[in-house]
């Protein structure tokens, strides 16, 4: 079944994107090329609805991805006809089309100059600002992108998406403390987001393993990771990613606990005692086994998991049993 | 499930119609009797209240209709956050279909997924390149 056109297609696998973009010509044909927004013509023609514009937007994204530039231009023309070329969101989409079609660095620079030009007229044009940052990052100018992103967050500090992008940008450069700080800001804005909790746990775990075992910072980060994964499970029943992380982190802590650890004076970040950690590990193992079993059997009500994630969980479980560690 | 609920609602509807018809006939009979007896003897008082069986039938049939309608409703959405979130993760689209097998229009998957997909920051050139490679590899596999 084709994925819904009302959802953002950015993270879909290539096959689904292809399927979506194949629908584009049919959709362009089936809807009228201009929709009037005046009340009188509304009586005679089909009324416009927000889903239509969302569909066009998502079609632009997936057809640019599959290289169907004609369909993208068709959708963009309709959005332009309806909202005009002064609309910030449509401006960003237009920029996106130009970026995708740019053949060399010179053309990209020209697109970048256009963005600068737009921003010099109105420097609070957030969609264009985000495009500019994405383009800078795409061109490999990471520090410029970070500066621009910090500038954006300076005047729009409640933009969780931008904080999340900043975190990812820092993470790609290996700056773990900064990445963790930015991800924590996302959490401040969306405290119930279970995937952000899991993401923060992953960042803490990666930061801890990168800095090496034994130190006080290591313990603190591992304890934080356990807390984050536990919270993500608390917010979401049977969360595969959360249980996977919890098992990974507690397994590592148990392995480390054989070695003597330094006692730190930061009381609130102490690791839980060995017994608690063992029980957490057992719980995560049991839950992961249950999820893998149900999901491989394609049981009713267990088909929502990503097959790649289930395969990774199975691998983690088999690693555990093959190494002979029975916990 | 739906057939049962429809059948129960239908039976309830029939009973209610029957009760209404009985009440109407009863009142017609009463008025006929009143006019016919009035000419003979004007002293006998005629009771005008409905018989108990018609009242009971009306009430019971209303409850049967209600039962049928309640049985036919969509499965209720979870109201606890973690149950709802777990349903999204565990069942995906399957958990949010109506009776015709269509996914609900307002279903968006994990609503916090945008913090990880970040559609406004999408790197379209990278996505294009990856897609082109996917096509190349896919065709390569088919050609073999």
Contacts between the chains, C-beta under 8 A, distances in Angstrom:
chain1	res1	chain2	res2	distance
A	4	B	103	6.5
A	4	B	107	7.7
A	6	B	105	7.0
A	6	B	108	7.7
A	7	B	108	5.8
A	7	B	109	6.6
A	8	B	114	6.8
A	8	B	117	6.1
A	8	B	119	4.4
A	10	B	117	4.4
A	10	B	118	7.4
A	10	B	119	4.8
A	10	B	122	5.2
A	10	B	127	7.8
A	11	B	113	7.2
A	11	B	116	7.5
A	11	B	117	4.2
A	14	B	130	7.2
A	14	B	131	5.3
A	14	B	134	4.2
A	14	B	135	7.7
A	17	B	131	6.7
A	18	B	131	7.8
A	51	B	105	7.8
A	61	B	119	7.2
A	61	B	122	6.9
A	61	B	124	7.7
A	64	B	124	5.5
A	64	B	127	7.8
A	64	B	128	6.8
A	65	B	124	7.0
A	65	B	127	4.7
A	65	B	128	6.0
A	65	B	131	5.2
A	66	B	131	5.8
A	67	B	128	6.5
A	67	B	131	7.1
A	67	B	132	7.0
A	92	B	120	7.3
A	96	B	122	7.5
A	96	B	124	5.7
A	99	B	124	5.6
A	99	B	125	6.4
A	100	B	124	4.6
A	100	B	125	6.5
A	100	B	128	6.0
A	102	B	125	7.6
A	127	B	120	6.4
A	130	B	120	4.4
A	130	B	121	5.6
A	131	B	120	7.7
A	133	B	121	6.6
A	134	B	120	7.7
A	134	B	121	4.5
A	134	B	122	6.5
A	134	B	123	5.8
A	137	B	121	7.7
A	137	B	123	6.7
A	138	B	123	4.6
A	138	B	124	7.9
A	138	B	125	5.4
A	138	B	126	6.4
A	160	B	115	6.0
A	161	B	114	6.3
A	161	B	115	6.3
A	161	B	118	5.5
A	161	B	120	6.1
A	161	B	121	7.2
A	164	B	115	4.4
A	164	B	116	7.0
A	164	B	118	6.1
A	165	B	118	5.4
A	165	B	121	4.8
A	168	B	118	7.7
A	186	B	115	5.8
A	190	B	112	5.9
A	190	B	115	6.9
A	192	B	81	6.5
A	192	B	112	7.9
A	193	B	112	3.6
A	193	B	115	6.3
A	194	B	85	5.6
A	194	B	110	7.8
A	194	B	112	7.2
A	195	B	110	6.0
A	195	B	112	5.5
A	195	B	113	6.7
A	195	B	115	7.2
A	195	B	116	6.2
A	196	B	112	6.1
A	196	B	115	5.6
A	196	B	116	8.0
A	199	B	115	7.9
A	199	B	116	6.8
A	234	B	82	6.7
A	235	B	81	6.5
A	235	B	82	5.7
A	235	B	85	6.0
A	236	B	82	5.7
A	236	B	85	3.7
A	236	B	86	5.3
A	236	B	88	7.9
A	236	B	89	5.9
A	237	B	82	5.2
A	237	B	83	6.0
A	237	B	85	7.0
A	237	B	86	2.8
A	237	B	87	7.9
A	237	B	89	7.8
A	237	B	90	7.4
A	238	B	86	4.9
A	238	B	89	6.3
A	238	B	90	5.0
A	239	B	85	7.4
A	239	B	86	6.9
A	239	B	89	5.5
A	240	B	89	6.8
A	300	B	94	7.8
A	301	B	90	6.4
A	301	B	91	5.1
A	301	B	94	7.0
A	301	B	95	6.9
A	302	B	90	5.8
A	302	B	91	7.3
A	303	B	91	6.7
A	303	B	92	6.2
A	303	B	94	5.5
A	304	B	88	7.1
A	304	B	89	6.0
A	304	B	90	5.3
A	304	B	91	4.6
A	304	B	92	2.7
A	304	B	93	7.3
A	304	B	94	6.6
A	304	B	95	7.1
A	305	B	89	7.2
A	305	B	90	7.2
A	305	B	92	7.6
